[in-house]
């Protein structure tokens, strides 16, 4: 029985599978015209395979792995549209690969993985518009690459190829651009940069703080980054610190009070203060104690002047530190306070009986100005008088009734104002010809904040809404206006505050009815 089995196996291994009818076979090579399958011929010592005018639509994973001796593979004039990852795995000796005159528009990222002996590769005369980044990474022995006769789009997707062409030792054919229109007919081989900006951005949720909040402020002390969050539901001003190890913001201290509506930090040389505005029990100033690593009460703010604080603005004029509290009560009095080296004391009463909602300090044509927004009249502009060291009312911004907040920002030294309106359109104004002129209206429904912020050369506006999604807008440099960029859901947002830790950038979104959300601003490489 054993002898019979041995004879049978010997007979089987000596049989040669016949050459397919569409192929021409020799001891070392196979040429097939018009075939539909990859031939399987024994013995497996073929070193050259040509499949021409076939009906293959894709090269699947390990499609030729049964022909491990292949040194040349030619797949011209077929109907190939796709090359899968690891399509040529199992071909350790392959040196020549030709995939010409097919219908390829791209290839999978790891199509040529493992072809470390490949010296010649041709993808000529296809319909390739783009190739995945680092497609040729594994081709250590590559000597010649032919990419002629394709339709490359020389946009962000070609950025990696442009860089690779400069660094490779292989001889590469001309890579001509078919688009965009401005690049048409140019050689990618000659370019050192692309006109397209090959990055985009996004805002992703990084952390959620389990507390409602009305405002967020940030400050830096001894190279550490902190935020102060006004949290009325917990009757506290939460001070958080960026944790460089955990890469999160962690609780550092809690300043307790009654109905806290605002926390604003000011760092004067080595002194750190937090101004805490309250609806009841008066407003106070706290100072950081290095020895105790906590904030202690430093000073009370006169109750008679501040009845219903709505906003705190800190600033410096000619070396002197000030803060102003906008008071929104009918009997309130928005007041300016000045640091005298020992404490902050009332310096000037600004706006009586007007229910001020917001204060914004800014530089206009080299002079210090202060804008007070009000629910009962249009915003009022004050200019700092050097002679009497006080703000003097200079004018107003007409046709801007019911403004709840005003914020300023600059784009290439041009000054703009973002005016928040709860009902109707919020407005964007530009400073020119000695006045602010409206340049854009943003539909807003139930908005309490229109906050500008910038990351390097990217300028954004965040428009909050109590009734729907909040909108983030991105500045269009050509149109000189903002375009919609992203929607984010925040319950009753009250502020958007930029916080940078050096290497990472965040936006804190306070919420009157939900958790405080921390979004990270991330850069997306479009050339990937």
Secondary structure, DSSP 8 states (H G I E B T S, - for coil): -HHHHHHHHHHHHH------TTEEE-SSEEEEES-SS----SS----EEEEES----EE-TTTTTT-TT-SEEE--SS---EE-TTTTTT-TT--EEE--SS--S---TTTTTT-TT--EEE--SS------TTTTTT-TT--EEE-TT--EE-SGGGHHHHHHHHH--SEE---BEEESGGGTT-BGGG-S--SS--EEEEEEEEEEESS--SEEEEEEETTEEEEEEEEGGGTEEEEEEEETTTTEEEEEEEEE-SSEEEEEEEEETTEEEEEEEESSS-EEEEEEETTTTEEEEEEEE-TTT-SSEEEEEEEEETTEEEEEEEE-STT-EEEEEEE-SS-EEEEEEEEESS-EEEEEEEEETTEEEEEEEESSS--EEEEEETTTTEEEEEEE-TT-TTEEEEEEEEETTEEEEEEEESSSEEEEEEEETTEEEEEEEEE-SS-S-EEEEEETTEEEEEE--SSS-EEEEEEETTTTEEEEEEEE--TTEEEEEEEE-SS-EEEEEEESSS-EEEEEEEEEETT-
